[in-house]
Amino acid sequence: MTPRERLIVALDVPDRSAAFALAETLAGHVGMLKIGLELFVAEGPAIVRDLRARHPELEIFLDLKLHDIPNTMRGAIRSAGGLGARFITVHAGSGVEHLRACVEQARESGAASNLGVLAVTVLTSQDQRACEEAGHTRSPAELVKIRAQAAAAAGCTGLVCSGEELEAITPLTPGLFRVVPGIRPAGADAGPGDGDLEAEEADEFGSLDGDVHPLDRNGGLSRARRRLRRADAAAVIRAWQAGEGFAPLLGGGFGRIPDDFMNKHGHLVADLMAAREALAAMKGDAATAGRKATMLDLAELAAALDQAPPPVFTRLSALVGDFSGIPQASLPADLRAELRDYQRRGVDWLSFLREAELGGLLADDMGLGKTLQADDVTAEYFDLESRIRVLEEIVAQLELLLKRATSVEEALKIRVQLDRLRIELEAARAQLRMLSELIDFSTLTLYLSPRGPAELLPSSNDPFPWVDELGVEATEYR
């Protein structure tokens, strides 16, 4: 399933007109609509049929939390299957036999219905005190584990659980589909499974794009600031590069990728992520220079987000524009020669590179302004090119093996190796780009002529490269 297909949006609206309007807005952006008790009681089963007729590409999730005797629950499951719903929720507190009756009825409805039974473990409104008042001797966390195991034993399709519970119940229910409630607007009542996960006050992930947002209490699209979950930057980059419209959020659920922003600045984020991986393997001066080199990308990204640039960027800002901001370097006290303008600029530039810890140094006192002595990176560049070709071949082979995997376990093992090698490949490509820039920067001017009058210098037909401060000839090697 793609992220879009796995995204479920709740139709928490009071009537069919609001439901139809919202479904029209969401069509093409999400894979499933959830109908709860409010809309189902107001409009009846017909709302399911009508929505399916208008938008056959959207699945319907009936969140009714059935909790009754087995025969009554069987009848409800039979009716839901006839409506064309994809999922229906039942309360796991009913016990294994009640859950099994629902699962059996769903299967008896035949392949045409394709109805899946999802078990709701514990409502998040039930804290320790509420559980005790209801007569439970177990804590909410213990009840979640017990009921999740009951759902697995009964053969349920999956569970509705909060992101906080995923780590605990995943090992207990490895074969079950898990639905994790996602974003709700500020001030909205909590639903089942709406546990807090590293929440922070921020604009909605994807608000730069601005067409899919949580609902407010009146059924409109809310743009309020709200406490939301975070997304891993690497996961967002992978989803964006794959052409997906959504990226996974930490703890479960999906957020819409801000297309406009990523199309303009996604390459910067991708380069910075790859650079971080590459820098992790560097040590000493190389790591320092590498970190400084990323400041330009960081500053550009900060400007796009209306944020202040990194503090160290102030020292490097002279790299941008016409170099007019490069500070004037101090000269040796015993230097008697008067520098020409281009020589003065060269001294300032090379001194700036050295002060910024980017590796530049003065070669001699003759060719000031022309000579930049740098480490020879050519050999490393070609070694890295060969390594990238090998990694690309291995990645291609693993992608082929992944397509041919015959079991989930085999596919997971291949996917772990594939993800690791893809990260290594992106880091190598980023390092290659950086070395490419260094090669362009490593221009050495060779001085093979003694100083003397111009008429004594060899002619331009001489087979050797000559250069002199008199400006007769200059040959540059890269």
C-alpha positions as CSV (number, residue, x, y, z in Angstrom):
1,M,0.0,0.0,0.0
2,T,1.2,3.5,-0.8
3,P,1.1,6.2,2.0
4,R,-1.9,7.7,0.3
5,E,-3.8,4.4,0.4
6,R,-2.9,4.0,4.1
7,L,-4.2,7.4,5.1
8,I,-7.6,7.3,6.8
9,V,-9.6,10.5,7.5
10,A,-12.5,10.6,9.9
11,L,-15.8,12.1,8.7
12,D,-16.7,13.5,12.1
13,V,-19.5,15.6,10.7
14,P,-23.2,15.7,11.6
15,D,-24.9,15.1,8.2
16,R,-24.5,13.8,4.7
17,S,-24.1,17.2,3.0
18,A,-21.0,17.9,5.1
19,A,-19.8,14.4,4.6
20,F,-20.2,14.6,0.8
21,A,-18.4,18.0,0.7
22,L,-15.5,16.7,2.7
23,A,-15.2,13.5,0.7
24,E,-15.1,15.6,-2.5
25,T,-12.2,17.6,-1.1
26,L,-10.3,14.5,0.1
27,A,-10.8,12.4,-3.0
28,G,-7.5,11.6,-4.7
29,H,-5.5,12.5,-1.5
30,V,-6.5,9.8,0.9
31,G,-7.3,6.1,0.6
32,M,-10.1,5.7,3.2
33,L,-12.9,7.5,5.0
34,K,-13.9,6.7,8.6
35,I,-17.6,6.9,9.6
36,G,-18.2,7.0,13.3
37,L,-21.3,6.8,15.4
38,E,-22.3,10.5,15.0
39,L,-22.7,10.3,11.2
40,F,-23.9,6.7,11.1
41,V,-26.7,7.3,13.6
42,A,-27.7,10.6,11.8
43,E,-27.8,9.2,8.3
44,G,-28.1,5.4,8.7
45,P,-26.5,2.7,6.6
46,A,-27.4,4.6,3.4
47,I,-24.5,7.0,4.0
48,V,-22.0,4.1,3.4
49,R,-23.6,3.1,0.1
50,D,-23.9,6.7,-1.1
51,L,-20.3,7.5,-0.4
52,R,-19.2,4.4,-2.1
53,A,-21.3,5.2,-5.1
54,R,-19.9,8.8,-5.4
55,H,-16.3,7.8,-4.7
56,P,-15.7,4.1,-5.4
57,E,-11.9,4.7,-5.1
58,L,-12.3,5.5,-1.4
59,E,-12.7,2.6,1.1
60,I,-15.0,3.0,4.1
61,F,-14.0,2.3,7.7
62,L,-17.0,1.8,10.0
63,D,-15.9,2.8,13.5
64,L,-18.9,1.5,15.5
65,K,-17.0,-0.4,18.3
66,L,-19.6,-3.3,18.5
67,H,-19.9,-4.7,22.0
68,D,-22.8,-7.1,22.4
69,I,-23.7,-10.8,22.5
70,P,-22.2,-12.9,19.7
71,N,-25.4,-13.3,17.7
72,T,-26.2,-9.6,17.7
73,M,-22.6,-8.8,16.7
74,R,-22.8,-11.4,13.9
75,G,-25.9,-9.7,12.5
76,A,-24.2,-6.3,12.5
77,I,-21.1,-7.8,10.8
78,R,-23.3,-9.4,8.1
79,S,-25.1,-6.0,7.4
80,A,-21.8,-4.1,7.3
81,G,-20.4,-6.5,4.7
82,G,-23.4,-5.9,2.6
83,L,-22.8,-2.2,2.7
84,G,-19.4,-2.5,1.1
85,A,-17.4,-1.4,4.1
86,R,-13.7,-2.3,4.2
87,F,-13.2,-2.4,8.0
88,I,-15.5,-2.4,11.1
89,T,-14.4,-2.0,14.7
90,V,-15.4,-4.3,17.6
91,H,-14.5,-3.9,21.3
92,A,-11.8,-6.3,22.3
93,G,-13.3,-6.3,25.9
94,S,-16.0,-8.6,24.6
95,G,-13.6,-11.6,24.8
96,V,-12.0,-14.1,22.4
97,E,-15.3,-16.0,21.6
98,H,-17.2,-12.8,20.8
99,L,-14.4,-11.6,18.6
100,R,-14.1,-15.0,16.9
101,A,-17.8,-14.9,16.1
102,C,-17.4,-11.6,14.3
103,V,-14.4,-12.9,12.4
104,E,-16.2,-16.0,11.3
105,Q,-19.2,-14.0,10.1
106,A,-17.0,-11.7,8.1
107,R,-15.5,-14.7,6.4
108,E,-18.9,-16.2,5.8
109,S,-20.0,-13.1,4.0
110,G,-17.7,-14.2,1.1
111,A,-14.9,-12.6,-0.8
112,A,-17.2,-10.0,-2.3
113,S,-17.5,-8.1,1.0
114,N,-13.8,-8.1,1.9
115,L,-14.7,-6.9,5.4
116,G,-12.0,-6.8,8.0
117,V,-12.6,-6.9,11.7
118,L,-10.5,-4.4,13.8
119,A,-10.3,-4.8,17.6
120,V,-10.3,-1.7,19.8
121,T,-8.3,-2.5,23.0
122,V,-8.8,0.3,25.5
123,L,-10.2,3.8,24.9
124,T,-7.7,6.5,25.9
125,S,-10.4,8.1,28.0
126,Q,-10.0,5.1,30.4
127,D,-7.1,5.9,32.7
128,Q,-6.2,3.9,35.8
129,R,-9.0,5.4,37.9
130,A,-11.6,4.7,35.2
131,C,-10.5,1.1,34.9
132,E,-10.8,0.6,38.7
133,E,-14.2,2.2,38.7
134,A,-15.3,-0.2,35.9
135,G,-14.1,-3.1,38.1
136,H,-10.9,-3.9,36.3
137,T,-7.9,-5.0,38.4
138,R,-5.5,-4.5,35.6
139,S,-3.8,-1.3,34.5
140,P,-4.7,0.2,31.1
141,A,-1.4,-0.9,29.7
142,E,-1.9,-4.5,30.9
143,L,-5.4,-4.6,29.4
144,V,-4.1,-3.4,26.1
145,K,-1.7,-6.4,25.9
146,I,-4.3,-8.9,27.1
147,R,-6.9,-7.7,24.6
148,A,-4.4,-7.4,21.7
149,Q,-3.5,-11.1,22.3
150,A,-7.2,-12.0,22.4
151,A,-7.7,-10.2,19.0
152,A,-4.8,-12.2,17.5
153,A,-6.2,-15.5,18.9
154,A,-9.6,-14.7,17.5
155,G,-8.2,-14.1,14.0
156,C,-9.0,-10.4,13.8
157,T,-7.6,-8.5,10.8
158,G,-6.0,-5.9,13.0
159,L,-6.1,-3.5,16.0
160,V,-6.8,0.1,16.7
161,C,-4.1,1.3,19.0
162,S,-2.2,4.5,20.0
163,G,1.4,5.1,18.9
164,E,2.4,4.7,22.5
165,E,1.2,1.1,22.5
166,L,2.9,0.0,19.2
167,E,6.2,-1.0,20.8
168,A,4.5,-3.1,23.4
169,I,2.0,-4.9,21.2
170,T,3.8,-5.4,17.9
171,P,5.8,-8.4,19.2
172,L,2.6,-9.9,20.6
173,T,0.6,-9.5,17.4
174,P,3.1,-9.7,14.5
175,G,0.5,-10.6,11.8
176,L,-2.1,-8.0,12.6
177,F,-2.8,-4.8,10.7
178,R,-2.5,-1.8,13.0
179,V,-4.5,1.4,12.7
180,V,-2.9,4.3,14.6
181,P,-5.1,7.5,15.0
182,G,-3.3,10.5,13.7
183,I,-3.8,14.3,13.9
184,R,-6.7,16.0,15.5
185,P,-7.4,19.7,15.7
186,A,-6.6,21.7,18.8
187,G,-9.5,21.5,21.2
188,A,-11.0,18.4,19.6
189,D,-12.1,15.5,21.9
190,A,-9.7,12.5,22.0
191,G,-10.7,9.4,20.2
192,P,-9.7,5.8,20.8
193,G,-6.0,5.4,20.7
194,D,-5.2,9.2,20.6
195,G,-2.2,9.0,22.9
196,D,0.4,11.8,22.9
197,L,3.7,11.2,21.2
198,E,6.5,13.7,21.5
199,A,4.0,16.4,20.6
200,E,5.1,20.0,19.9
201,E,3.4,23.3,19.1
202,A,3.9,23.8,15.4
203,D,2.2,24.3,12.0
204,E,0.7,21.1,10.6
205,F,3.3,19.1,8.7
206,G,2.3,19.9,5.1
207,S,0.7,23.3,5.8
208,L,2.8,24.9,3.1
209,D,0.8,22.8,0.6
210,G,-2.4,23.5,2.3
211,D,-5.1,21.3,0.9
212,V,-5.4,18.4,3.3
213,H,-5.9,19.3,6.9
214,P,-7.6,17.9,10.0
215,L,-11.3,18.8,10.6
216,D,-12.5,21.3,13.0
217,R,-15.6,20.6,15.1
218,N,-17.9,22.1,12.4
219,G,-16.6,19.9,9.6
220,G,-14.5,22.7,8.0
221,L,-10.8,22.5,7.2
222,S,-8.8,23.7,10.2
223,R,-5.6,25.6,9.9
224,A,-5.1,26.3,13.6
225,R,-1.8,25.7,15.3
226,R,-1.8,22.4,17.1
227,R,0.4,19.9,18.9
228,L,1.5,17.4,16.3
229,R,3.8,14.5,15.9
230,R,7.1,14.8,14.2
231,A,8.4,13.2,10.9
232,D,11.8,11.8,10.4
233,A,13.6,14.0,7.8
234,A,15.2,10.9,6.0
235,A,11.8,9.3,5.7
236,V,10.3,12.5,4.2
237,I,13.2,12.7,1.7
238,R,12.7,9.1,0.7
239,A,9.0,9.5,0.2
240,W,9.4,12.7,-1.7
241,Q,12.1,11.2,-4.0
242,A,9.8,8.2,-4.7
243,G,7.1,10.6,-5.8
244,E,4.8,9.9,-2.9
245,G,2.3,12.5,-1.6
246,F,2.6,11.5,2.1
247,A,5.4,10.6,4.5
248,P,5.2,8.5,7.7
249,L,5.0,10.3,11.0
250,L,6.9,9.1,14.1
251,G,4.7,6.8,16.1
252,G,2.3,6.1,13.2
253,G,0.1,7.8,10.7
254,F,1.0,10.0,7.7
255,G,1.5,13.6,7.0
256,R,1.2,15.3,3.6
257,I,4.5,16.3,2.0
258,P,4.6,20.1,1.3
259,D,5.2,19.8,-2.5
260,D,5.9,23.4,-3.2
261,F,8.5,23.7,-0.5
262,M,10.2,20.3,-1.4
263,N,10.3,21.1,-5.1
264,K,12.1,24.3,-4.4
265,H,14.3,23.2,-1.5
266,G,14.2,19.4,-1.2
267,H,17.6,19.0,-3.0
268,L,19.1,21.1,-0.2
269,V,17.6,18.9,2.5
270,A,18.7,15.7,0.7
271,D,22.2,17.0,0.3
272,L,22.5,18.0,3.9
273,M,21.2,14.6,5.0
274,A,23.7,12.8,2.8
275,A,26.5,15.2,4.0
276,R,25.6,14.3,7.6
277,E,26.1,10.7,6.9
278,A,29.4,11.4,5.1
279,L,30.7,13.7,7.9
280,A,30.0,11.0,10.5
281,A,32.8,9.0,8.9
282,M,35.3,11.9,8.8
283,K,37.7,12.9,11.5
284,G,39.9,15.9,12.3
285,D,40.4,18.7,9.8
286,A,38.4,17.0,7.1
287,A,35.3,16.9,9.3
288,T,35.7,20.5,10.3
289,A,36.1,21.6,6.7
290,G,33.1,19.5,5.7
291,R,30.9,21.0,8.3
292,K,31.9,24.5,7.3
293,A,31.1,23.6,3.6
294,T,27.5,22.7,4.5
295,M,26.9,26.1,6.0
296,L,25.9,27.6,2.6
297,D,23.2,25.0,2.1
298,L,22.0,25.5,5.7
299,A,21.9,29.2,5.3
300,E,19.8,28.9,2.1
301,L,17.4,26.5,3.8
302,A,17.1,28.8,6.9
303,A,16.3,31.8,4.6
304,A,13.5,29.7,2.9
305,L,12.1,29.0,6.4
306,D,12.4,32.6,7.5
307,Q,14.9,31.6,10.2
308,A,18.2,33.1,11.2
309,P,21.2,31.4,9.5
310,P,23.6,29.3,11.6
311,P,25.9,31.5,13.7
312,V,29.1,30.3,11.9
313,F,27.6,31.5,8.6
314,T,28.3,35.1,9.5
315,R,32.0,34.3,9.1
316,L,31.4,32.5,5.8
317,S,28.9,35.0,4.3
318,A,31.7,36.6,2.2
319,L,31.7,33.4,0.1
320,V,28.4,34.6,-1.4
321,G,28.0,37.4,-4.0
322,D,30.9,39.4,-5.4
323,F,33.3,38.7,-2.5
324,S,33.2,42.4,-1.5
325,G,32.6,41.3,2.1
326,I,36.0,39.5,2.4
327,P,37.9,41.2,5.3
328,Q,41.3,42.7,4.5
329,A,44.1,40.4,5.7
330,S,47.1,41.7,7.6
331,L,50.4,41.6,5.8
332,P,53.9,40.7,7.1
333,A,55.7,43.7,8.7
334,D,58.8,43.1,6.6
335,L,56.9,43.0,3.2
336,R,58.3,46.0,1.3
337,A,56.7,45.3,-2.1
338,E,53.5,47.1,-3.1
339,L,50.8,44.7,-4.0
340,R,48.7,45.1,-7.1
341,D,44.9,45.1,-6.7
342,Y,44.5,41.5,-7.9
343,Q,47.3,40.4,-5.6
344,R,45.7,42.2,-2.6
345,R,42.4,40.4,-3.4
346,G,44.3,37.1,-3.6
347,V,45.9,37.6,-0.2
348,D,42.6,38.5,1.3
349,W,40.8,35.5,-0.3
350,L,43.4,32.9,0.7
351,S,43.6,34.3,4.2
352,F,39.9,34.2,4.5
353,L,39.8,30.5,3.5
354,R,42.5,29.8,6.1
355,E,40.7,31.7,8.8
356,A,37.4,29.9,7.9
357,E,39.2,26.6,8.2
358,L,38.4,25.7,4.6
359,G,42.0,24.7,3.8
360,G,43.4,27.5,1.7
361,L,47.0,28.7,2.2
362,L,49.5,31.0,0.5
363,A,52.0,29.3,-1.9
364,D,54.7,31.9,-2.3
365,D,55.3,35.7,-2.4
366,M,55.5,35.9,-6.2
367,G,52.1,34.8,-7.5
368,L,49.9,36.3,-4.8
369,G,46.4,36.4,-6.0
370,K,46.9,33.5,-8.5
371,T,48.1,30.6,-6.6
372,L,45.9,28.4,-4.5
373,Q,47.6,25.3,-3.1
374,A,45.2,22.6,-2.1
375,D,45.3,18.9,-1.4
376,D,45.3,16.6,-4.5
377,V,41.8,15.0,-4.4
378,T,42.0,13.4,-7.8
379,A,42.9,9.9,-6.7
380,E,40.2,9.9,-3.9
381,Y,37.7,11.2,-6.5
382,F,38.2,8.3,-8.9
383,D,38.3,5.7,-6.0
384,L,34.9,7.1,-4.9
385,E,33.5,6.9,-8.4
386,S,34.4,3.2,-8.5
387,R,32.9,2.6,-5.1
388,I,29.6,4.3,-6.2
389,R,29.4,2.0,-9.3
390,V,29.8,-1.1,-7.1
391,L,27.1,0.2,-4.6
392,E,24.7,1.0,-7.5
393,E,25.1,-2.6,-8.8
394,I,24.5,-4.1,-5.4
395,V,21.4,-2.0,-4.8
396,A,20.0,-3.0,-8.2
397,Q,20.6,-6.7,-7.4
398,L,18.9,-6.3,-4.0
399,E,15.9,-4.5,-5.5
400,L,15.5,-7.5,-7.9
401,L,15.8,-9.9,-5.0
402,L,13.2,-7.9,-3.1
403,K,10.7,-8.3,-5.9
404,R,11.3,-12.0,-6.0
405,A,11.0,-12.5,-2.2
406,T,8.7,-15.4,-1.3
407,S,8.0,-14.5,2.3
408,V,7.6,-11.5,4.5
409,E,10.6,-12.5,6.6
410,E,12.8,-12.8,3.6
411,A,11.6,-9.4,2.2
412,L,12.2,-7.7,5.5
413,K,15.8,-8.9,5.7
414,I,16.5,-7.8,2.1
415,R,14.8,-4.4,2.8
416,V,17.0,-3.7,5.9
417,Q,20.1,-4.3,3.8
418,L,18.7,-2.3,0.9
419,D,17.9,0.7,3.1
420,R,21.4,0.6,4.6
421,L,23.1,0.5,1.2
422,R,20.9,3.3,-0.2
423,I,22.0,5.5,2.7
424,E,25.6,4.6,2.1
425,L,25.2,5.3,-1.7
426,E,23.6,8.7,-1.1
427,A,26.5,9.6,1.3
428,A,29.1,8.5,-1.3
429,R,27.3,10.6,-4.0
430,A,27.3,13.7,-1.7
431,Q,31.0,13.2,-0.9
432,L,31.7,12.9,-4.7
433,R,29.9,16.2,-5.3
434,M,32.0,17.8,-2.6
435,L,35.3,16.4,-4.1
436,S,34.2,17.6,-7.5
437,E,34.0,21.2,-6.2
438,L,37.4,20.8,-4.5
439,I,38.9,19.6,-7.8
440,D,37.5,22.7,-9.5
441,F,39.0,24.8,-6.7
442,S,42.5,23.2,-6.8
443,T,44.1,25.4,-9.5
444,L,47.9,25.5,-9.3
445,T,49.9,28.0,-11.3
446,L,53.4,26.7,-12.1
447,Y,56.3,29.1,-12.0
448,L,59.2,27.7,-14.1
449,S,60.9,30.9,-15.1
450,P,63.4,33.0,-13.2
451,R,62.7,36.6,-12.7
452,G,64.2,38.9,-15.4
453,P,63.5,41.4,-18.2
454,A,60.7,40.4,-20.5
455,E,63.0,40.3,-23.6
456,L,65.0,37.5,-22.0
457,L,62.0,35.2,-21.4
458,P,61.4,32.3,-23.8
459,S,58.9,32.9,-26.6
460,S,55.3,31.5,-26.5
461,N,56.4,28.7,-28.8
462,D,58.6,27.2,-26.1
463,P,57.4,23.7,-25.3
464,F,57.5,24.4,-21.6
465,P,54.9,26.4,-19.6
466,W,56.4,29.7,-18.4
467,V,55.0,32.5,-16.3
468,D,56.3,35.7,-14.8
469,E,55.0,38.6,-12.9
470,L,55.6,40.8,-16.0
471,G,52.5,39.2,-17.4
472,V,54.1,37.6,-20.5
473,E,52.4,34.2,-20.2
474,A,50.5,32.1,-17.7
475,T,49.6,28.5,-18.0
476,E,47.2,27.0,-15.5
477,Y,46.8,23.3,-14.7
478,R,43.8,21.8,-13.0
